[in-house]
Amino acid sequence: MTLDELPLGTPARIVSANWDALVPEEAQRLKALGIEEGAEVRLAYRGVFLARDPIAVEIGRMTVALRRVHARAMQVELLTVLAA
């Protein structure tokens, strides 16, 4: 599943990214923010209008706004949350 398809609030890990689908400067900026393979993320918000942009992604203690096209370039796997 891609990051833009992730249900709100569901923890996931980015397993791959299609960096070639993005403008090189945008890909570099996302990597600088820690949005790359292996990062644990959670979708916090999805826009409500036609394009459903922007998408807010929680990564660590940050919340980063992404365009949907950027999120669509990221493949994620769901993380299992163990109850305490």
C-alpha positions in Angstrom: 0.0 0.0 0.0 1.2 3.5 -0.6 1.5 6.2 2.1 -1.5 8.2 0.7 -3.7 5.0 1.1 -2.7 4.5 4.8 -5.7 4.8 7.2 -5.5 7.8 9.5 -3.7 7.1 12.8 -2.3 3.7 11.6 1.4 3.2 12.3 3.5 2.1 9.4 7.1 1.8 8.1 8.2 3.1 4.7 9.7 0.1 2.9 10.5 1.6 -0.4 10.3 4.9 -2.3 10.1 5.7 -6.0 12.5 8.6 -5.9 12.6 8.8 -9.7 8.9 9.8 -9.7 9.8 13.0 -7.8 11.7 16.1 -8.8 15.2 15.6 -7.4 15.1 18.6 -5.2 11.8 17.4 -3.6 13.2 13.9 -3.1 16.3 15.5 -1.4 14.1 17.6 0.9 12.0 14.6 1.9 15.1 12.6 2.7 16.5 15.6 4.8 13.3 15.5 6.8 13.7 11.8 7.5 11.0 10.6 5.2 12.8 7.7 3.6 13.1 3.9 3.7 12.9 2.5 7.2 11.1 5.6 8.7 8.2 4.9 11.0 5.2 7.1 10.1 1.6 7.7 10.9 -0.9 9.6 8.7 -2.3 12.4 10.9 -4.5 14.3 8.4 -5.8 14.1 4.8 -7.2 17.2 3.0 -10.9 17.3 2.4 -11.1 18.8 -1.1 -10.9 17.1 -4.5 -7.2 16.3 -4.5 -7.2 15.5 -0.8 -4.1 17.6 -0.4 -2.2 18.2 1.8 -1.4 15.0 3.7 0.1 15.4 7.2 2.5 12.7 8.2 3.9 12.3 11.8 7.5 11.1 11.8 9.1 11.0 15.2 8.1 14.2 17.0 7.5 16.1 13.7 4.4 16.6 11.6 5.2 17.2 8.0 2.8 18.3 5.2 3.2 16.4 2.0 1.6 16.5 -1.4 -0.4 13.4 -2.2 1.9 12.8 -5.2 4.8 12.5 -2.8 3.0 10.2 -0.5 2.0 8.0 -3.5 5.6 7.4 -4.3 6.2 5.7 -0.9 5.3 2.1 -0.2 4.5 1.3 3.4 3.9 -1.8 5.6 1.6 -1.7 8.6 3.2 -2.0 12.0 1.8 -4.2 14.7 1.1 -2.3 18.0 1.4 -4.5 21.1 -1.0 -3.7 23.9 0.8 -3.0 27.2 
